Amino acid sequence: MTATLSEPVAATDPAALSHNELVRYSRHLLLPEVGIEGQRKLKAARVLLIGAGGLGSPAALYLAAAGVGTLGIVDFDVVDVTNLQRQILHGTSDVGRSKLASAIDRLREINPHVTVEAHDERFTSANALQLVARYDLVVDGTDNFATRYLVNDACVLSGVPNVYGSIFRFDGQASVFCTDEGPCYRCLYPDPPPPGLVPSCAEGGVLGVLPGLVGTLQATEAIKLILGIGEPLIGRLALVDALGAQWRTMKVRRNPKCPACGTRELKALIDYDQFCGIAKPVVETPVPEITPRELAEKIERRDDFLLIDVREPHEAEIARIPGAELIPLATLGDAIPALPRERDIVVQCRSGARSGKAVRQLQAAGFYRVWNLAGGILRWSDDVDPSVAKY
């Protein structure tokens, strides 16, 4: 769907500034590096944001406030209460709504002169080239490696700059990739990390203000590229350490052997899940599961079983199921020799992913009476005990 937020301007030139716009952008117009001509460039610009989450929120807000004429946003998710700690496009009343609908309403309040083109779909190899080709530059607000490589390759093949950003816990980074003179994301990271090595923000956490720092830097770089001013982060990677309050940059050079921007042997988009090693096997034996209601019945009957919580100690302080024994997943191997083989074992974590891995590990060690709690403590809160906090 496409939502048009702009008010009509009585002028033949679509980049002409109305009286209201001249007043709104007056602080820009006072800058010699911007002025009326620069503001017209901003109004004529088309920017695609991939994601309306942590990084996309500040980027969208500041690009809209700056007067970027057309903002495309790709997102297919809905607002969850856990998003609100950092995704400032959305509010409490938006929980359960489409992120795109929430973003449109918020950006309308920020600047009614901006047009938002909402793409309610997943960014995939099937649609990436068509989407990217419609815009002047891309702001990458994704949160996983497969989509970052996809964004990069689509930008290289389309000749569109990629304003990159990423965050994790207290650290962030940003750069400008896929320009004529600079490197691309593959030059910095030729190969993706092994699956599961780098936890997601949902697993490892993130300081709420960190995406504000990095997303605002991405918006700054996008504006500099549109205006052709300053020194964009081309060939440089900005690193922010929020705990140490330190910023530094490192050089990133184009790799002549890079298959995307070097040898140019990459001619088409690929299967990025497979490239990152996260494609599901064709045949996989299901992990044995128990539902939260079934677990609650076992507890009520006082069945003889062991409930193992493989989350981290700080997670157990947030919420826990009574009677669970805390054995973080990283320490499970050391604990296995002492675990009772004659008893039923139920394993739980936050959502069921880590506990599923733990069940596989226990099965490999010869445990056969072991089950994964489906949906983890999040589903326990939904199905059994709403007083247990979700995080």
MIDRENVEX-632329 format. One line per field, with one value per residue (C-alpha): residue in one letter; y, x, z. Coordinates in Angstrom, 1 decimal. Each point is the difference from the previous one (the first is absolute). Last residue first. Layout:
BEGIN
aa <- (A_...) .
yy <- (Y_...) .
xx <- (X_...) .
zz <- (Z_...) .
***
This chain:
BEGIN
aa <- (Y_K_A_V_S_P_D_V_D_D_S_W_R_L_I_G_G_A_L_N_W_V_R_Y_F_G_A_A_Q_L_Q_R_V_A_K_G_S_R_A_G_S_R_C_Q_V_V_I_D_R_E_R_P_L_A_P_I_A_D_G_L_T_A_L_P_I_L_E_A_G_P_I_R_A_I_E_A_E_H_P_E_R_V_D_I_L_L_F_D_D_R_R_E_I_K_E_A_L_E_R_P_T_I_E_P_V_P_T_E_V_V_P_K_A_I_G_C_F_Q_D_Y_D_I_L_A_K_L_E_R_T_G_C_A_P_C_K_P_N_R_R_V_K_M_T_R_W_Q_A_G_L_A_D_V_L_A_L_R_G_I_L_P_E_G_I_G_L_I_L_K_I_A_E_T_A_Q_L_T_G_V_L_G_P_L_V_G_L_V_G_G_E_A_C_S_P_V_L_G_P_P_P_P_D_P_Y_L_C_R_Y_C_P_G_E_D_T_C_F_V_S_A_Q_G_D_F_R_F_I_S_G_Y_V_N_P_V_G_S_L_V_C_A_D_N_V_L_Y_R_T_A_F_N_D_T_G_D_V_V_L_D_Y_R_A_V_L_Q_L_A_N_A_S_T_F_R_E_D_H_A_E_V_T_V_H_P_N_I_E_R_L_R_D_I_A_S_A_L_K_S_R_G_V_D_S_T_G_H_L_I_Q_R_Q_L_N_T_V_D_V_V_D_F_D_V_I_G_L_T_G_V_G_A_A_A_L_Y_L_A_A_P_S_G_L_G_G_A_G_I_L_L_V_R_A_A_K_L_K_R_Q_G_E_I_G_V_E_P_L_L_L_H_R_S_Y_R_V_L_E_N_H_S_L_A_A_P_D_T_A_A_V_P_E_S_L_T_A_T_M) .
yy <- (-9.8_-1.5_0.2_-2.9_1.3_-1.4_-3.6_-2.9_0.6_3.5_0.0_-3.6_1.1_2.5_-2.4_-2.3_-0.3_-3.8_-1.3_-2.4_-3.7_-2.6_-3.7_-1.2_1.2_-1.6_3.0_0.7_0.3_2.4_2.2_-0.1_1.0_2.9_1.2_0.0_1.8_2.7_0.5_-0.5_3.7_1.1_-3.3_-3.4_-3.6_-2.8_-3.1_-3.3_-1.9_-3.1_1.8_2.3_2.9_0.0_-0.9_2.7_3.0_0.7_-0.1_2.2_2.9_2.0_-0.7_1.6_-2.6_1.6_-2.7_0.8_-0.5_3.0_1.3_3.1_3.7_3.0_-1.5_-3.1_2.2_1.3_-3.5_-1.0_-2.4_-3.8_-0.6_-3.7_-1.6_-3.5_-2.5_-2.0_1.0_2.3_-0.3_3.9_0.1_-2.5_1.9_3.3_-1.8_-1.1_3.5_1.4_-2.5_-2.9_-0.5_-2.7_1.6_-0.9_-2.2_2.1_-0.7_2.8_1.8_3.6_2.7_1.9_-0.5_3.7_-0.8_-2.3_2.8_2.3_-1.9_1.9_3.4_0.3_0.8_-0.5_-0.4_3.8_-0.7_2.8_1.4_-3.3_-2.9_1.9_-0.9_3.7_0.6_3.6_1.4_0.6_2.5_0.1_2.6_0.7_1.1_-0.4_0.4_-3.1_-1.7_1.3_-1.3_1.4_-1.1_1.9_-2.0_1.9_-0.5_2.3_1.4_3.3_3.0_3.2_1.0_-1.7_1.0_-3.5_-1.7_2.3_-0.6_-3.8_0.3_2.0_-2.5_-2.8_1.9_0.4_-3.8_-0.6_2.2_-0.8_-3.7_0.3_1.7_-3.2_-2.0_-3.3_-3.5_-3.3_-2.3_2.5_2.1_-3.0_-2.3_-0.1_-3.6_-1.5_-0.7_0.3_3.6_1.3_0.1_2.9_2.4_3.4_-0.5_-1.7_3.1_2.0_2.1_3.6_1.9_-0.7_-0.3_-3.3_0.6_2.9_-0.9_-0.6_-1.9_-0.7_-1.3_-0.1_-3.2_-0.5_2.6_0.2_2.8_0.3_2.8_-1.8_1.9_-1.0_-1.5_-2.6_-3.1_1.5_1.0_-3.4_-1.7_2.2_-0.4_-3.8_-0.2_2.0_-2.2_-3.1_1.6_0.9_3.2_2.2_3.8_0.5_3.5_-0.2_2.6_1.7_-2.2_-2.0_-2.4_-1.2_-1.4_-1.8_-1.4_-1.2_-1.7_-3.7_0.0_1.0_3.0_-1.2_1.8_3.0_2.6_3.4_3.0_3.0_3.5_2.9_3.4_-1.1_0.0_-1.4_-0.7_-1.8_-1.9_-1.4_-1.1_-1.6_-1.8_-1.5_-1.2_-1.5_-1.6_-1.8_0.3_-2.4_2.6_3.4_1.5_-0.5_2.0_-0.5_1.9_-0.1_-3.6_-0.2_-1.1_-0.2_-3.1_-2.3_1.1_-1.5_2.0_-2.1_-1.2_0.2_2.8_1.9_3.8_2.4_3.6_2.6_3.8_0.0_3.0_0.0_-1.0_-3.1_-1.0_0.6_-2.2_-2.7_-0.4_0.1_-2.9_-2.0_-0.8_-1.6_-1.1_1.2_-2.2_0.5_3.7_1.2_3.6_2.1_3.5_2.9_1.7_-0.4_1.5_2.9_0.5_0.1_2.7_2.1_0.0_-3.1_0.6_3.7_-0.9_2.5_-2.0_-2.9_2.1_1.3_-3.5_0.4_3.6_-0.8_-3.1_2.1_2.4_-2.9_-1.3_-1.1_-3.6_-1.0_2.9_1.1_1.7_0.2_-2.4_-2.8_-1.2_-3.2_-3.0_-2.5_-3.5_-2.8_-3.6) .
xx <- (10.5_-3.2_-0.7_-1.7_-3.3_-1.7_0.4_-1.1_-0.5_1.5_2.6_1.0_0.2_2.7_1.6_0.9_-2.1_-0.1_1.8_2.5_-0.2_2.4_-0.5_2.7_3.2_3.0_2.4_-1.2_-3.5_1.2_1.6_-3.1_-2.1_2.4_-0.4_-3.8_0.5_1.9_-2.9_-3.0_-1.0_1.7_1.5_-1.4_1.2_-2.2_1.7_-1.7_2.0_2.2_2.9_0.6_2.3_3.5_1.9_-1.9_1.1_3.2_-1.8_-2.8_2.3_-0.5_-3.7_-0.4_-1.0_-2.8_-2.1_-3.7_-2.3_-2.2_0.2_2.1_-0.1_2.3_2.6_0.1_1.2_2.9_1.0_0.3_-2.6_0.3_-2.9_-0.2_-3.1_0.6_-2.8_-1.9_-3.6_-1.5_-3.4_-0.2_3.5_-0.8_-3.2_2.0_2.4_-3.0_-1.3_3.4_0.2_2.5_2.3_2.1_2.4_-1.1_2.2_1.2_-0.3_0.6_2.3_-0.9_2.0_2.1_3.4_0.5_0.1_-3.0_-2.0_1.3_-1.3_1.6_-0.4_1.5_3.2_2.5_3.3_0.5_3.7_0.0_-3.4_-1.9_2.5_2.5_3.4_1.0_-1.0_-1.0_1.6_-1.5_1.7_-0.8_-1.9_-0.3_-2.7_0.2_-2.5_1.5_-3.3_-1.4_2.9_-0.6_1.8_0.0_1.3_1.8_0.3_-2.9_-1.2_-1.1_2.4_-1.9_-2.6_-1.6_-3.5_-1.5_3.2_0.1_-3.6_0.5_3.1_-2.0_-2.9_2.5_1.5_-3.5_-0.5_3.3_-0.7_-3.7_0.8_2.1_-2.7_-1.7_3.1_-0.2_-0.7_1.7_-2.9_-2.5_2.9_1.1_2.8_3.3_1.4_-3.4_0.7_3.7_1.0_-0.6_2.9_1.6_-0.8_1.6_0.3_-3.4_-1.6_1.2_3.1_0.2_0.5_-3.2_-2.1_-1.1_0.6_-0.4_0.9_-1.5_0.9_-1.5_0.9_-1.8_-2.1_0.2_-0.6_0.3_0.1_0.5_-0.8_-0.1_0.7_-1.9_1.7_-2.8_2.3_2.0_-3.2_-1.6_3.2_0.2_-3.7_0.2_3.2_-1.7_-3.1_1.9_2.0_-2.9_-1.4_-0.9_0.0_1.8_-0.6_-0.1_0.7_-1.5_-3.2_-2.1_2.8_0.2_-3.6_0.3_3.4_-1.2_-3.2_0.8_3.2_-2.0_-1.1_-3.1_-3.2_-2.1_1.8_-1.2_0.8_0.1_-0.3_1.3_-1.6_-2.1_3.2_0.3_-3.7_-0.3_3.2_-1.7_-3.2_2.0_2.3_-2.9_-1.6_3.4_0.6_-3.3_-2.0_0.2_1.5_-0.7_-1.6_3.3_1.9_1.9_2.6_2.2_1.1_2.3_-1.8_-3.2_0.9_-0.8_-3.6_-0.3_-0.8_-0.8_2.4_0.0_2.5_1.4_-0.2_0.3_0.5_-0.7_0.7_2.9_-1.1_2.4_-2.8_-0.7_3.7_0.1_-3.0_0.9_3.5_-1.0_-2.5_1.8_2.9_-2.2_-2.9_-1.6_2.1_1.7_-0.2_-0.2_0.9_-1.4_1.4_-1.8_-0.8_3.6_1.3_-2.4_1.4_3.5_-1.0_-1.8_3.0_2.0_3.7_-0.6_-2.1_-2.8_-2.3_0.2_-1.2_-2.8_-1.2_-3.6_-0.3_1.1_-2.2_-3.1_0.7_0.3_3.3_0.4_1.2_-3.1_0.7_-3.3_-1.0_-3.1_1.2_-2.4_0.3_2.1_-0.9_-0.7_-0.3_0.9_-1.1) .
zz <- (28.0_1.3_3.7_1.8_1.4_-3.2_1.4_-2.2_-3.7_-0.8_2.8_-0.7_-3.7_0.8_2.5_-2.9_-3.2_0.2_3.2_-1.4_1.1_1.3_0.8_-2.4_1.5_-1.7_-0.3_-3.5_1.4_2.6_-2.7_-2.2_3.1_0.7_-3.6_0.4_3.4_-1.9_-2.5_2.3_0.5_3.3_1.1_1.1_0.3_1.4_1.3_1.0_2.5_-0.3_-1.6_2.9_-0.8_1.6_-3.2_-2.0_2.1_-1.9_-3.3_1.2_0.9_-3.2_0.1_3.4_2.7_2.3_1.7_-0.5_3.0_-0.7_-3.5_-0.3_-0.9_0.1_2.4_-2.2_-2.9_2.1_0.8_-3.7_-1.6_0.0_2.5_0.9_1.4_1.5_0.3_2.6_-0.6_2.6_-1.6_-0.1_-1.4_-2.7_-0.8_-0.4_-2.3_-2.2_0.0_-1.0_-2.9_-0.1_-2.9_-1.6_-2.5_-3.4_-2.1_-3.0_-3.7_-2.5_2.3_0.9_-1.6_2.5_-1.5_-0.8_-3.8_0.4_1.6_-2.6_-3.0_-2.8_-1.8_-3.5_-1.8_2.7_-2.0_0.4_0.7_2.6_0.9_0.5_-0.2_2.1_-1.4_-0.4_3.6_0.4_3.1_3.4_2.3_3.6_1.9_3.7_2.5_3.7_2.8_1.7_0.5_-3.3_-2.1_-3.4_-3.1_-3.3_-3.0_-2.7_-3.8_-0.6_3.3_-1.6_0.1_-0.3_-2.6_-3.1_1.2_-0.4_1.3_3.0_0.7_-0.1_2.3_2.6_-0.1_0.6_2.9_1.4_-0.3_1.8_3.0_0.3_-0.5_3.2_2.1_1.0_1.0_-1.8_1.1_-0.7_-1.0_-1.5_-1.2_-2.0_1.1_-1.9_-0.3_-0.7_-3.7_-0.8_-0.8_-3.5_-2.5_-1.8_2.8_-0.6_-3.8_0.0_1.4_-3.0_-0.7_-1.3_-3.2_-1.9_3.1_1.4_3.7_2.5_3.6_3.4_3.2_3.4_3.4_3.3_-0.6_-3.7_-2.7_-3.8_-2.6_-3.8_-2.3_-3.4_-3.2_-3.1_-3.1_-0.4_0.1_2.9_1.9_-0.5_1.2_3.1_1.0_-0.5_2.1_2.7_-0.3_0.7_2.9_2.1_1.6_-2.9_0.0_-3.3_-1.4_-3.7_-2.7_-3.0_-0.1_-2.5_-0.8_3.6_-0.1_-3.3_0.9_3.4_-1.1_-0.5_2.0_3.0_2.0_1.8_-0.9_0.9_-2.2_1.2_-2.2_2.2_-1.5_2.0_0.3_3.0_2.2_3.5_0.6_-3.3_0.9_3.1_-1.8_-2.8_2.4_1.9_-3.2_-1.1_3.4_-0.4_3.2_2.9_2.3_-1.5_3.1_1.9_-2.6_-3.2_-2.0_3.1_-0.4_3.0_3.2_-2.0_-1.9_3.0_-0.2_-3.5_-3.1_-3.0_-2.7_-3.8_-0.6_-3.0_0.3_-3.0_0.9_-2.6_0.3_2.5_2.0_2.9_2.4_-2.2_-0.1_3.8_0.8_-2.5_1.2_3.7_-0.6_-2.6_2.4_2.7_-2.2_-3.2_-2.3_-3.3_-0.6_-3.6_-0.8_-2.9_-0.3_-1.7_3.3_1.2_-3.2_0.3_3.5_-1.4_-2.6_2.7_2.3_0.9_0.4_0.5_3.1_0.5_-2.2_2.4_2.9_-2.2_-0.8_1.4_-1.3_-3.5_0.1_0.9_-2.8_-2.5_-1.2_-3.6_-0.4_-2.0_-2.4_-1.5_3.1_2.2_2.7_1.0_3.6_0.4_2.1_-2.8_1.3_-2.4_0.5) .
***
